């Protein structure tokens, strides 16, 4: 591959050096990301990067190290699926550093993901308190359930949504509104507030994975895109496994 005409300063990167938007990735961008980590990509690197990207877009999740090694063994033989070989290509870990250069999210075990969500939620709850009973807004008494969801759906309007969000220390942006509108659309189409897995699946089908991915949604709604999102959208509480 030739040297790319890509400037690292023109890319939107997260603090850990990963791409902010998956759609920004290209082979030229990968070369720049690799060089930023002191790596000159060879055909051997590209074999692994291609596997990582293929796995992600097939299963909608990046491969953890054990799964990546299994895929490497299946495609290229067991001799290439060993730690020493992979470390020679990606000193910071084939799964971790490889996914960064491949332009996809960081791999995470289910237990790690669950713990991250719990910690994020616990941190947010230290600073956030939603309404748990009736309150007055613009001269009207608004009733809510202890969960923070409106008792009467017809009380909802966009101004009230902003007020409810402010109560929970969230300033609504257009990205929030995109999710809120989708939650309301889903509810009035199907008659239920979607659990997070349903929300991500269906919203991604309509708006793309860059808009509806777990990491982004939890940044927008720290207490859970389904749980907290339903507060702001004026909808009943989702049932079942809500935000995990």
Secondary structure, DSSP 8 states (H G I E B T S, - for coil): -------GGGS-B-TTS-BS-GGG--HHHHHHHHHHTT----HHHHHHHHHHHHHHHHHSS---HHHHHHHHHHHH-GGGSSHHHHHHH-TT-HHHHHHHHTTS-----HHHHHHHHHHHHHHHHHH-----S-EEETTEEE-B-TTS-BSSGGG--HHHHHHHHHHTT----HHHHHHHHHHHHHHHHHSS---HHHHHHHHHHHH-TTTS-HHHHHHH-TT-TTHHHHHHHT-----SS---
